[in-house]
Amino acid sequence: RFAIREGGRTVGAGVVSQIIE
């Protein structure tokens, strides 16, 4: 599961496990 911060928003699949900045 990955999360990408775009414009201060967290976009990922379902639950956000890790936040990649």
Secondary structure as UniProt FT lines:
FT   STRAND          2..6
FT   TURN            7..8
FT   STRAND          9..12
FT   STRAND          18..20
//
